[in-house]
Amino acid sequence: MQATVHRFDDETHAGSVLLDDGTEVHFDADAFEGSGLRLLRVGQRLTIEADGHEVRSMRIVGIGHDEAIR
């Protein structure tokens, strides 16, 4: 699913995203560090996989296993 970065702490690597319906979903450092991304900025669009109300993985569309950048 798609989400927008809502908060991101550069020190802890935790934060939250907003789903398109406005629901806030939190992520911890493990989800961020497993993404391979170096940083996030507020407003950035991501593709996420969530388990309930917590992000399990995130990536930028076009960057990831078997994906071409569009």
PDB file of N, H, CA, C and O in Angstrom:
ATOM      1  N   MET A   1       0.831  -1.166   0.000  1.00  0.00           N
ATOM      2  CA  MET A   1       0.000   0.000   0.000  1.00  0.00           C
ATOM      3  C   MET A   1       0.881   1.236   0.000  1.00  0.00           C
ATOM      4  O   MET A   1       2.064   1.165   0.332  1.00  0.00           O
ATOM      5  N   GLN A   2       0.304   2.364  -0.372  1.00  0.00           N
ATOM      6  H   GLN A   2      -0.657   2.422  -0.642  1.00  0.00           H
ATOM      7  CA  GLN A   2       1.032   3.625  -0.441  1.00  0.00           C
ATOM      8  C   GLN A   2       0.836   4.418   0.838  1.00  0.00           C
ATOM      9  O   GLN A   2      -0.219   4.343   1.468  1.00  0.00           O
ATOM     10  N   ALA A   3       1.853   5.179   1.221  1.00  0.00           N
ATOM     11  H   ALA A   3       2.709   5.241   0.710  1.00  0.00           H
ATOM     12  CA  ALA A   3       1.785   6.020   2.408  1.00  0.00           C
ATOM     13  C   ALA A   3       2.707   7.219   2.224  1.00  0.00           C
ATOM     14  O   ALA A   3       3.577   7.230   1.353  1.00  0.00           O
ATOM     15  N   THR A   4       2.495   8.222   3.062  1.00  0.00           N
ATOM     16  H   THR A   4       1.789   8.213   3.770  1.00  0.00           H
ATOM     17  CA  THR A   4       3.286   9.445   3.045  1.00  0.00           C
ATOM     18  C   THR A   4       3.989   9.598   4.386  1.00  0.00           C
ATOM     19  O   THR A   4       3.363   9.442   5.435  1.00  0.00           O
ATOM     20  N   VAL A   5       5.281   9.900   4.364  1.00  0.00           N
ATOM     21  H   VAL A   5       5.789  10.027   3.512  1.00  0.00           H
ATOM     22  CA  VAL A   5       6.027  10.079   5.610  1.00  0.00           C
ATOM     23  C   VAL A   5       5.419  11.257   6.381  1.00  0.00           C
ATOM     24  O   VAL A   5       5.267  12.357   5.849  1.00  0.00           O
ATOM     25  N   HIS A   6       5.079  10.999   7.642  1.00  0.00           N
ATOM     26  H   HIS A   6       5.202  10.106   8.074  1.00  0.00           H
ATOM     27  CA  HIS A   6       4.477  12.007   8.505  1.00  0.00           C
ATOM     28  C   HIS A   6       5.500  12.541   9.508  1.00  0.00           C
ATOM     29  O   HIS A   6       5.592  13.750   9.723  1.00  0.00           O
ATOM     30  N   ARG A   7       6.262  11.642  10.116  1.00  0.00           N
ATOM     31  H   ARG A   7       6.187  10.660   9.941  1.00  0.00           H
ATOM     32  CA  ARG A   7       7.300  12.015  11.073  1.00  0.00           C
ATOM     33  C   ARG A   7       8.494  11.075  10.878  1.00  0.00           C
ATOM     34  O   ARG A   7       8.328   9.903  10.540  1.00  0.00           O
ATOM     35  N   PHE A   8       9.694  11.610  11.098  1.00  0.00           N
ATOM     36  H   PHE A   8       9.828  12.563  11.372  1.00  0.00           H
ATOM     37  CA  PHE A   8      10.885  10.782  11.045  1.00  0.00           C
ATOM     38  C   PHE A   8      11.939  11.401  11.948  1.00  0.00           C
ATOM     39  O   PHE A   8      12.258  12.583  11.820  1.00  0.00           O
ATOM     40  N   ASP A   9      12.482  10.600  12.864  1.00  0.00           N
ATOM     41  H   ASP A   9      12.223   9.640  12.968  1.00  0.00           H
ATOM     42  CA  ASP A   9      13.520  11.051  13.784  1.00  0.00           C
ATOM     43  C   ASP A   9      14.868  10.569  13.268  1.00  0.00           C
ATOM     44  O   ASP A   9      15.121   9.365  13.220  1.00  0.00           O
ATOM     45  N   ASP A  10      15.732  11.501  12.881  1.00  0.00           N
ATOM     46  H   ASP A  10      15.526  12.479  12.920  1.00  0.00           H
ATOM     47  CA  ASP A  10      17.051  11.156  12.327  1.00  0.00           C
ATOM     48  C   ASP A  10      17.908  10.366  13.304  1.00  0.00           C
ATOM     49  O   ASP A  10      18.746   9.569  12.883  1.00  0.00           O
ATOM     50  N   GLU A  11      17.712  10.574  14.596  1.00  0.00           N
ATOM     51  H   GLU A  11      17.031  11.222  14.937  1.00  0.00           H
ATOM     52  CA  GLU A  11      18.544   9.903  15.593  1.00  0.00           C
ATOM     53  C   GLU A  11      18.066   8.488  15.902  1.00  0.00           C
ATOM     54  O   GLU A  11      18.878   7.565  15.971  1.00  0.00           O
ATOM     55  N   THR A  12      16.751   8.304  16.089  1.00  0.00           N
ATOM     56  H   THR A  12      16.092   9.054  16.033  1.00  0.00           H
ATOM     57  CA  THR A  12      16.231   6.983  16.468  1.00  0.00           C
ATOM     58  C   THR A  12      15.831   6.147  15.264  1.00  0.00           C
ATOM     59  O   THR A  12      15.691   4.929  15.377  1.00  0.00           O
ATOM     60  N   HIS A  13      15.642   6.787  14.108  1.00  0.00           N
ATOM     61  H   HIS A  13      15.756   7.776  14.016  1.00  0.00           H
ATOM     62  CA  HIS A  13      15.178   6.141  12.879  1.00  0.00           C
ATOM     63  C   HIS A  13      13.764   5.580  13.009  1.00  0.00           C
ATOM     64  O   HIS A  13      13.389   4.676  12.262  1.00  0.00           O
ATOM     65  N   ALA A  14      12.990   6.097  13.930  1.00  0.00           N
ATOM     66  H   ALA A  14      13.295   6.831  14.537  1.00  0.00           H
ATOM     67  CA  ALA A  14      11.588   5.723  14.086  1.00  0.00           C
ATOM     68  C   ALA A  14      10.729   6.878  13.588  1.00  0.00           C
ATOM     69  O   ALA A  14      11.205   8.005  13.450  1.00  0.00           O
ATOM     70  N   GLY A  15       9.464   6.588  13.320  1.00  0.00           N
ATOM     71  H   GLY A  15       9.077   5.673  13.431  1.00  0.00           H
ATOM     72  CA  GLY A  15       8.566   7.638  12.865  1.00  0.00           C
ATOM     73  C   GLY A  15       7.205   7.094  12.551  1.00  0.00           C
ATOM     74  O   GLY A  15       6.785   6.073  13.096  1.00  0.00           O
ATOM     75  N   SER A  16       6.509   7.789  11.659  1.00  0.00           N
ATOM     76  H   SER A  16       6.850   8.618  11.216  1.00  0.00           H
ATOM     77  CA  SER A  16       5.182   7.343  11.251  1.00  0.00           C
ATOM     78  C   SER A  16       4.905   7.800   9.828  1.00  0.00           C
ATOM     79  O   SER A  16       5.541   8.713   9.302  1.00  0.00           O
ATOM     80  N   VAL A  17       3.937   7.133   9.231  1.00  0.00           N
ATOM     81  H   VAL A  17       3.419   6.392   9.658  1.00  0.00           H
ATOM     82  CA  VAL A  17       3.455   7.474   7.901  1.00  0.00           C
ATOM     83  C   VAL A  17       1.946   7.655   7.982  1.00  0.00           C
ATOM     84  O   VAL A  17       1.301   7.185   8.919  1.00  0.00           O
ATOM     85  N   LEU A  18       1.392   8.344   6.987  1.00  0.00           N
ATOM     86  H   LEU A  18       1.916   8.726   6.226  1.00  0.00           H
ATOM     87  CA  LEU A  18      -0.049   8.486   6.873  1.00  0.00           C
ATOM     88  C   LEU A  18      -0.512   7.708   5.662  1.00  0.00           C
ATOM     89  O   LEU A  18       0.006   7.881   4.559  1.00  0.00           O
ATOM     90  N   LEU A  19      -1.497   6.845   5.878  1.00  0.00           N
ATOM     91  H   LEU A  19      -1.919   6.704   6.774  1.00  0.00           H
ATOM     92  CA  LEU A  19      -2.124   6.158   4.756  1.00  0.00           C
ATOM     93  C   LEU A  19      -2.990   7.156   4.003  1.00  0.00           C
ATOM     94  O   LEU A  19      -3.254   8.247   4.508  1.00  0.00           O
ATOM     95  N   ASP A  20      -3.433   6.802   2.810  1.00  0.00           N
ATOM     96  H   ASP A  20      -3.218   5.916   2.399  1.00  0.00           H
ATOM     97  CA  ASP A  20      -4.220   7.721   2.004  1.00  0.00           C
ATOM     98  C   ASP A  20      -5.560   8.073   2.657  1.00  0.00           C
ATOM     99  O   ASP A  20      -6.161   9.091   2.313  1.00  0.00           O
ATOM    100  N   ASP A  21      -6.035   7.247   3.591  1.00  0.00           N
ATOM    101  H   ASP A  21      -5.547   6.420   3.870  1.00  0.00           H
ATOM    102  CA  ASP A  21      -7.282   7.564   4.299  1.00  0.00           C
ATOM    103  C   ASP A  21      -7.040   8.399   5.560  1.00  0.00           C
ATOM    104  O   ASP A  21      -7.980   8.690   6.299  1.00  0.00           O
ATOM    105  N   GLY A  22      -5.769   8.788   5.810  1.00  0.00           N
ATOM    106  H   GLY A  22      -5.005   8.552   5.209  1.00  0.00           H
ATOM    107  CA  GLY A  22      -5.431   9.625   6.951  1.00  0.00           C
ATOM    108  C   GLY A  22      -5.011   8.874   8.198  1.00  0.00           C
ATOM    109  O   GLY A  22      -4.663   9.498   9.200  1.00  0.00           O
ATOM    110  N   THR A  23      -5.034   7.546   8.163  1.00  0.00           N
ATOM    111  H   THR A  23      -5.316   7.039   7.349  1.00  0.00           H
ATOM    112  CA  THR A  23      -4.628   6.740   9.309  1.00  0.00           C
ATOM    113  C   THR A  23      -3.128   6.843   9.511  1.00  0.00           C
ATOM    114  O   THR A  23      -2.354   6.666   8.570  1.00  0.00           O
ATOM    115  N   GLU A  24      -2.716   7.130  10.746  1.00  0.00           N
ATOM    116  H   GLU A  24      -3.345   7.273  11.511  1.00  0.00           H
ATOM    117  CA  GLU A  24      -1.290   7.198  11.074  1.00  0.00           C
ATOM    118  C   GLU A  24      -0.803   5.803  11.476  1.00  0.00           C
ATOM    119  O   GLU A  24      -1.405   5.145  12.325  1.00  0.00           O
ATOM    120  N   VAL A  25       0.284   5.366  10.860  1.00  0.00           N
ATOM    121  H   VAL A  25       0.773   5.900  10.171  1.00  0.00           H
ATOM    122  CA  VAL A  25       0.879   4.058  11.137  1.00  0.00           C
ATOM    123  C   VAL A  25       2.334   4.286  11.518  1.00  0.00           C
ATOM    124  O   VAL A  25       3.070   4.954  10.792  1.00  0.00           O
ATOM    125  N   HIS A  26       2.749   3.739  12.647  1.00  0.00           N
ATOM    126  H   HIS A  26       2.151   3.197  13.237  1.00  0.00           H
ATOM    127  CA  HIS A  26       4.099   3.950  13.170  1.00  0.00           C
ATOM    128  C   HIS A  26       5.087   2.913  12.628  1.00  0.00           C
ATOM    129  O   HIS A  26       4.704   1.809  12.240  1.00  0.00           O
ATOM    130  N   PHE A  27       6.362   3.295  12.614  1.00  0.00           N
ATOM    131  H   PHE A  27       6.673   4.191  12.929  1.00  0.00           H
ATOM    132  CA  PHE A  27       7.423   2.339  12.284  1.00  0.00           C
ATOM    133  C   PHE A  27       8.575   2.534  13.250  1.00  0.00           C
ATOM    134  O   PHE A  27       8.798   3.628  13.769  1.00  0.00           O
ATOM    135  N   ASP A  28       9.309   1.442  13.483  1.00  0.00           N
ATOM    136  H   ASP A  28       9.129   0.553  13.061  1.00  0.00           H
ATOM    137  CA  ASP A  28      10.463   1.503  14.377  1.00  0.00           C
ATOM    138  C   ASP A  28      11.748   1.471  13.557  1.00  0.00           C
ATOM    139  O   ASP A  28      11.708   1.388  12.329  1.00  0.00           O
ATOM    140  N   ALA A  29      12.875   1.536  14.236  1.00  0.00           N
ATOM    141  H   ALA A  29      12.907   1.602  15.233  1.00  0.00           H
ATOM    142  CA  ALA A  29      14.175   1.560  13.559  1.00  0.00           C
ATOM    143  C   ALA A  29      14.400   0.309  12.723  1.00  0.00           C
ATOM    144  O   ALA A  29      15.018   0.384  11.661  1.00  0.00           O
ATOM    145  N   ASP A  30      13.912  -0.837  13.178  1.00  0.00           N
ATOM    146  H   ASP A  30      13.409  -0.898  14.040  1.00  0.00           H
ATOM    147  CA  ASP A  30      14.106  -2.074  12.404  1.00  0.00           C
ATOM    148  C   ASP A  30      13.458  -1.981  11.026  1.00  0.00           C
ATOM    149  O   ASP A  30      14.054  -2.405  10.036  1.00  0.00           O
ATOM    150  N   ALA A  31      12.248  -1.434  10.949  1.00  0.00           N
ATOM    151  H   ALA A  31      11.764  -1.089  11.753  1.00  0.00           H
ATOM    152  CA  ALA A  31      11.569  -1.294   9.657  1.00  0.00           C
ATOM    153  C   ALA A  31      12.337  -0.347   8.751  1.00  0.00           C
ATOM    154  O   ALA A  31      12.496  -0.618   7.560  1.00  0.00           O
ATOM    155  N   PHE A  32      12.821   0.773   9.310  1.00  0.00           N
ATOM    156  H   PHE A  32      12.692   0.992  10.277  1.00  0.00           H
ATOM    157  CA  PHE A  32      13.584   1.724   8.499  1.00  0.00           C
ATOM    158  C   PHE A  32      14.908   1.124   8.057  1.00  0.00           C
ATOM    159  O   PHE A  32      15.244   1.182   6.875  1.00  0.00           O
ATOM    160  N   GLU A  33      15.658   0.556   8.975  1.00  0.00           N
ATOM    161  H   GLU A  33      15.385   0.510   9.935  1.00  0.00           H
ATOM    162  CA  GLU A  33      16.984   0.037   8.651  1.00  0.00           C
ATOM    163  C   GLU A  33      16.915  -1.139   7.678  1.00  0.00           C
ATOM    164  O   GLU A  33      17.842  -1.346   6.896  1.00  0.00           O
ATOM    165  N   GLY A  34      15.834  -1.906   7.718  1.00  0.00           N
ATOM    166  H   GLY A  34      15.081  -1.738   8.354  1.00  0.00           H
ATOM    167  CA  GLY A  34      15.652  -3.006   6.774  1.00  0.00           C
ATOM    168  C   GLY A  34      15.281  -2.539   5.379  1.00  0.00           C
ATOM    169  O   GLY A  34      15.309  -3.325   4.432  1.00  0.00           O
ATOM    170  N   SER A  35      14.934  -1.266   5.244  1.00  0.00           N
ATOM    171  H   SER A  35      14.911  -0.628   6.013  1.00  0.00           H
ATOM    172  CA  SER A  35      14.497  -0.737   3.949  1.00  0.00           C
ATOM    173  C   SER A  35      15.657  -0.481   2.998  1.00  0.00           C
ATOM    174  O   SER A  35      15.471  -0.461   1.782  1.00  0.00           O
ATOM    175  N   GLY A  36      16.859  -0.284   3.547  1.00  0.00           N
ATOM    176  H   GLY A  36      17.011  -0.301   4.535  1.00  0.00           H
ATOM    177  CA  GLY A  36      17.994   0.073   2.710  1.00  0.00           C
ATOM    178  C   GLY A  36      18.055   1.560   2.404  1.00  0.00           C
ATOM    179  O   GLY A  36      18.980   2.015   1.732  1.00  0.00           O
ATOM    180  N   LEU A  37      17.079   2.326   2.889  1.00  0.00           N
ATOM    181  H   LEU A  37      16.327   1.957   3.435  1.00  0.00           H
ATOM    182  CA  LEU A  37      17.086   3.778   2.679  1.00  0.00           C
ATOM    183  C   LEU A  37      18.032   4.440   3.667  1.00  0.00           C
ATOM    184  O   LEU A  37      18.277   3.905   4.748  1.00  0.00           O
ATOM    185  N   ARG A  38      18.563   5.590   3.305  1.00  0.00           N
ATOM    186  H   ARG A  38      18.365   6.025   2.426  1.00  0.00           H
ATOM    187  CA  ARG A  38      19.487   6.298   4.189  1.00  0.00           C
ATOM    188  C   ARG A  38      18.789   7.364   5.012  1.00  0.00           C
ATOM    189  O   ARG A  38      19.244   7.685   6.110  1.00  0.00           O
ATOM    190  N   LEU A  39      17.697   7.920   4.510  1.00  0.00           N
ATOM    191  H   LEU A  39      17.328   7.659   3.618  1.00  0.00           H
ATOM    192  CA  LEU A  39      16.940   8.927   5.236  1.00  0.00           C
ATOM    193  C   LEU A  39      15.545   9.021   4.652  1.00  0.00           C
ATOM    194  O   LEU A  39      15.271   8.510   3.566  1.00  0.00           O
ATOM    195  N   LEU A  40      14.674   9.676   5.386  1.00  0.00           N
ATOM    196  H   LEU A  40      14.896  10.090   6.268  1.00  0.00           H
ATOM    197  CA  LEU A  40      13.316   9.957   4.918  1.00  0.00           C
ATOM    198  C   LEU A  40      13.042  11.428   5.142  1.00  0.00           C
ATOM    199  O   LEU A  40      13.638  12.051   6.020  1.00  0.00           O
ATOM    200  N   ARG A  41      12.143  11.984   4.350  1.00  0.00           N
ATOM    201  H   ARG A  41      11.659  11.479   3.636  1.00  0.00           H
ATOM    202  CA  ARG A  41      11.739  13.367   4.560  1.00  0.00           C
ATOM    203  C   ARG A  41      10.218  13.417   4.637  1.00  0.00           C
ATOM    204  O   ARG A  41       9.525  12.642   3.977  1.00  0.00           O
ATOM    205  N   VAL A  42       9.715  14.330   5.442  1.00  0.00           N
ATOM    206  H   VAL A  42      10.278  14.959   5.977  1.00  0.00           H
ATOM    207  CA  VAL A  42       8.275  14.500   5.582  1.00  0.00           C
ATOM    208  C   VAL A  42       7.671  14.797   4.216  1.00  0.00           C
ATOM    209  O   VAL A  42       8.179  15.635   3.471  1.00  0.00           O
ATOM    210  N   GLY A  43       6.588  14.106   3.894  1.00  0.00           N
ATOM    211  H   GLY A  43       6.176  13.424   4.499  1.00  0.00           H
ATOM    212  CA  GLY A  43       5.916  14.276   2.606  1.00  0.00           C
ATOM    213  C   GLY A  43       6.332  13.272   1.555  1.00  0.00           C
ATOM    214  O   GLY A  43       5.692  13.169   0.509  1.00  0.00           O
ATOM    215  N   GLN A  44       7.393  12.532   1.815  1.00  0.00           N
ATOM    216  H   GLN A  44       7.913  12.615   2.665  1.00  0.00           H
ATOM    217  CA  GLN A  44       7.884  11.538   0.853  1.00  0.00           C
ATOM    218  C   GLN A  44       6.897  10.384   0.742  1.00  0.00           C
ATOM    219  O   GLN A  44       6.365   9.916   1.748  1.00  0.00           O
ATOM    220  N   ARG A  45       6.652   9.924  -0.489  1.00  0.00           N
ATOM    221  H   ARG A  45       7.084  10.304  -1.307  1.00  0.00           H
ATOM    222  CA  ARG A  45       5.747   8.801  -0.725  1.00  0.00           C
ATOM    223  C   ARG A  45       6.533   7.495  -0.672  1.00  0.00           C
ATOM    224  O   ARG A  45       7.645   7.404  -1.192  1.00  0.00           O
ATOM    225  N   LEU A  46       5.940   6.487  -0.037  1.00  0.00           N
ATOM    226  H   LEU A  46       5.036   6.561   0.385  1.00  0.00           H
ATOM    227  CA  LEU A  46       6.550   5.170   0.114  1.00  0.00           C
ATOM    228  C   LEU A  46       5.537   4.090  -0.201  1.00  0.00           C
ATOM    229  O   LEU A  46       4.328   4.315  -0.145  1.00  0.00           O
ATOM    230  N   THR A  47       6.034   2.938  -0.526  1.00  0.00           N
ATOM    231  H   THR A  47       7.016   2.755  -0.571  1.00  0.00           H
ATOM    232  CA  THR A  47       5.228   1.726  -0.547  1.00  0.00           C
ATOM    233  C   THR A  47       5.563   0.995   0.737  1.00  0.00           C
ATOM    234  O   THR A  47       6.735   0.784   1.048  1.00  0.00           O
ATOM    235  N   ILE A  48       4.531   0.606   1.489  1.00  0.00           N
ATOM    236  H   ILE A  48       3.579   0.778   1.235  1.00  0.00           H
ATOM    237  CA  ILE A  48       4.765  -0.054   2.769  1.00  0.00           C
ATOM    238  C   ILE A  48       4.008  -1.365   2.851  1.00  0.00           C
ATOM    239  O   ILE A  48       3.039  -1.601   2.129  1.00  0.00           O
ATOM    240  N   GLU A  49       4.483  -2.209   3.754  1.00  0.00           N
ATOM    241  H   GLU A  49       5.270  -2.018   4.341  1.00  0.00           H
ATOM    242  CA  GLU A  49       3.740  -3.383   4.184  1.00  0.00           C
ATOM    243  C   GLU A  49       3.540  -3.208   5.672  1.00  0.00           C
ATOM    244  O   GLU A  49       4.501  -2.988   6.409  1.00  0.00           O
ATOM    245  N   ALA A  50       2.297  -3.303   6.122  1.00  0.00           N
ATOM    246  H   ALA A  50       1.516  -3.482   5.523  1.00  0.00           H
ATOM    247  CA  ALA A  50       1.984  -3.075   7.529  1.00  0.00           C
ATOM    248  C   ALA A  50       1.286  -4.283   8.120  1.00  0.00           C
ATOM    249  O   ALA A  50       0.573  -5.017   7.435  1.00  0.00           O
ATOM    250  N   ASP A  51       1.510  -4.468   9.410  1.00  0.00           N
ATOM    251  H   ASP A  51       2.088  -3.871   9.966  1.00  0.00           H
ATOM    252  CA  ASP A  51       0.871  -5.519  10.184  1.00  0.00           C
ATOM    253  C   ASP A  51       0.056  -4.827  11.267  1.00  0.00           C
ATOM    254  O   ASP A  51       0.602  -4.431  12.296  1.00  0.00           O
ATOM    255  N   GLY A  52      -1.232  -4.681  11.047  1.00  0.00           N
ATOM    256  H   GLY A  52      -1.675  -5.003  10.211  1.00  0.00           H
ATOM    257  CA  GLY A  52      -2.047  -3.925  11.983  1.00  0.00           C
ATOM    258  C   GLY A  52      -1.698  -2.455  11.894  1.00  0.00           C
ATOM    259  O   GLY A  52      -1.827  -1.850  10.830  1.00  0.00           O
ATOM    260  N   HIS A  53      -1.259  -1.876  12.993  1.00  0.00           N
ATOM    261  H   HIS A  53      -1.154  -2.368  13.857  1.00  0.00           H
ATOM    262  CA  HIS A  53      -0.936  -0.450  13.005  1.00  0.00           C
ATOM    263  C   HIS A  53       0.555  -0.205  13.150  1.00  0.00           C
ATOM    264  O   HIS A  53       0.976   0.749  13.804  1.00  0.00           O
ATOM    265  N   GLU A  54       1.362  -1.080  12.529  1.00  0.00           N
ATOM    266  H   GLU A  54       1.020  -1.855  11.997  1.00  0.00           H
ATOM    267  CA  GLU A  54       2.811  -0.908  12.554  1.00  0.00           C
ATOM    268  C   GLU A  54       3.392  -1.303  11.200  1.00  0.00           C
ATOM    269  O   GLU A  54       3.052  -2.349  10.647  1.00  0.00           O
ATOM    270  N   VAL A  55       4.270  -0.456  10.676  1.00  0.00           N
ATOM    271  H   VAL A  55       4.547   0.394  11.125  1.00  0.00           H
ATOM    272  CA  VAL A  55       4.925  -0.728   9.399  1.00  0.00           C
ATOM    273  C   VAL A  55       5.974  -1.813   9.595  1.00  0.00           C
ATOM    274  O   VAL A  55       6.794  -1.729  10.509  1.00  0.00           O
ATOM    275  N   ARG A  56       5.952  -2.826   8.746  1.00  0.00           N
ATOM    276  H   ARG A  56       5.286  -2.895   8.003  1.00  0.00           H
ATOM    277  CA  ARG A  56       6.940  -3.905   8.791  1.00  0.00           C
ATOM    278  C   ARG A  56       8.057  -3.699   7.778  1.00  0.00           C
ATOM    279  O   ARG A  56       9.204  -4.070   8.027  1.00  0.00           O
ATOM    280  N   SER A  57       7.716  -3.100   6.622  1.00  0.00           N
ATOM    281  H   SER A  57       6.784  -2.799   6.420  1.00  0.00           H
ATOM    282  CA  SER A  57       8.739  -2.819   5.618  1.00  0.00           C
ATOM    283  C   SER A  57       8.303  -1.607   4.802  1.00  0.00           C
ATOM    284  O   SER A  57       7.117  -1.290   4.708  1.00  0.00           O
ATOM    285  N   MET A  58       9.289  -0.942   4.217  1.00  0.00           N
ATOM    286  H   MET A  58      10.252  -1.199   4.292  1.00  0.00           H
ATOM    287  CA  MET A  58       9.019   0.236   3.400  1.00  0.00           C
ATOM    288  C   MET A  58      10.033   0.299   2.271  1.00  0.00           C
ATOM    289  O   MET A  58      11.148  -0.210   2.386  1.00  0.00           O
ATOM    290  N   ARG A  59       9.625   0.933   1.177  1.00  0.00           N
ATOM    291  H   ARG A  59       8.719   1.346   1.084  1.00  0.00           H
ATOM    292  CA  ARG A  59      10.524   1.138   0.051  1.00  0.00           C
ATOM    293  C   ARG A  59       9.981   2.264  -0.805  1.00  0.00           C
ATOM    294  O   ARG A  59       8.812   2.635  -0.697  1.00  0.00           O
ATOM    295  N   ILE A  60      10.820   2.791  -1.636  1.00  0.00           N
ATOM    296  H   ILE A  60      11.769   2.489  -1.724  1.00  0.00           H
ATOM    297  CA  ILE A  60      10.390   3.791  -2.596  1.00  0.00           C
ATOM    298  C   ILE A  60       9.965   3.042  -3.849  1.00  0.00           C
ATOM    299  O   ILE A  60      10.660   2.124  -4.286  1.00  0.00           O
ATOM    300  N   VAL A  61       8.848   3.416  -4.425  1.00  0.00           N
ATOM    301  H   VAL A  61       8.284   4.161  -4.071  1.00  0.00           H
ATOM    302  CA  VAL A  61       8.369   2.756  -5.636  1.00  0.00           C
ATOM    303  C   VAL A  61       9.452   2.816  -6.695  1.00  0.00           C
ATOM    304  O   VAL A  61       9.998   3.883  -6.979  1.00  0.00           O
ATOM    305  N   GLY A  62       9.758   1.673  -7.275  1.00  0.00           N
ATOM    306  H   GLY A  62       9.314   0.807  -7.044  1.00  0.00           H
ATOM    307  CA  GLY A  62      10.783   1.609  -8.296  1.00  0.00           C
ATOM    308  C   GLY A  62      12.142   1.226  -7.748  1.00  0.00           C
ATOM    309  O   GLY A  62      13.085   1.016  -8.511  1.00  0.00           O
ATOM    310  N   ILE A  63      12.250   1.133  -6.421  1.00  0.00           N
ATOM    311  H   ILE A  63      11.484   1.304  -5.801  1.00  0.00           H
ATOM    312  CA  ILE A  63      13.509   0.714  -5.812  1.00  0.00           C
ATOM    313  C   ILE A  63      13.207  -0.474  -4.925  1.00  0.00           C
ATOM    314  O   ILE A  63      12.511  -0.357  -3.917  1.00  0.00           O
ATOM    315  N   GLY A  64      13.722  -1.577  -5.300  1.00  0.00           N
ATOM    316  H   GLY A  64      14.288  -1.672  -6.119  1.00  0.00           H
ATOM    317  CA  GLY A  64      13.482  -2.789  -4.538  1.00  0.00           C
ATOM    318  C   GLY A  64      13.716  -4.002  -5.405  1.00  0.00           C
ATOM    319  O   GLY A  64      14.092  -3.884  -6.571  1.00  0.00           O
ATOM    320  N   HIS A  65      13.498  -5.144  -4.844  1.00  0.00           N
ATOM    321  H   HIS A  65      13.193  -5.240  -3.897  1.00  0.00           H
ATOM    322  CA  HIS A  65      13.728  -6.400  -5.538  1.00  0.00           C
ATOM    323  C   HIS A  65      12.921  -6.464  -6.822  1.00  0.00           C
ATOM    324  O   HIS A  65      11.696  -6.348  -6.797  1.00  0.00           O
ATOM    325  N   ASP A  66      13.605  -6.650  -7.947  1.00  0.00           N
ATOM    326  H   ASP A  66      14.600  -6.744  -7.968  1.00  0.00           H
ATOM    327  CA  ASP A  66      12.986  -6.819  -9.273  1.00  0.00           C
ATOM    328  C   ASP A  66      12.118  -5.651  -9.713  1.00  0.00           C
ATOM    329  O   ASP A  66      11.160  -5.863 -10.457  1.00  0.00           O
ATOM    330  N   GLU A  67      12.414  -4.420  -9.283  1.00  0.00           N
ATOM    331  H   GLU A  67      13.193  -4.248  -8.678  1.00  0.00           H
ATOM    332  CA  GLU A  67      11.625  -3.276  -9.711  1.00  0.00           C
ATOM    333  C   GLU A  67      12.488  -2.304 -10.491  1.00  0.00           C
ATOM    334  O   GLU A  67      13.594  -1.958 -10.074  1.00  0.00           O
ATOM    335  N   ALA A  68      11.976  -1.876 -11.610  1.00  0.00           N
ATOM    336  H   ALA A  68      11.078  -2.157 -11.948  1.00  0.00           H
ATOM    337  CA  ALA A  68      12.645  -0.854 -12.400  1.00  0.00           C
ATOM    338  C   ALA A  68      12.196   0.515 -11.909  1.00  0.00           C
ATOM    339  O   ALA A  68      11.033   0.685 -11.542  1.00  0.00           O
ATOM    340  N   ILE A  69      13.085   1.481 -11.895  1.00  0.00           N
ATOM    341  H   ILE A  69      14.029   1.343 -12.193  1.00  0.00           H
ATOM    342  CA  ILE A  69      12.731   2.837 -11.509  1.00  0.00           C
ATOM    343  C   ILE A  69      11.885   3.422 -12.623  1.00  0.00           C
ATOM    344  O   ILE A  69      12.255   3.356 -13.795  1.00  0.00           O
ATOM    345  N   ARG A  70      10.741   3.998 -12.254  1.00  0.00           N
ATOM    346  H   ARG A  70      10.440   4.051 -11.302  1.00  0.00           H
ATOM    347  CA  ARG A  70       9.829   4.562 -13.270  1.00  0.00           C
ATOM    348  C   ARG A  70       9.817   6.053 -13.196  1.00  0.00           C
ATOM    349  O   ARG A  70       9.113   6.703 -13.969  1.00  0.00           O
TER     350      ARG A  70
END
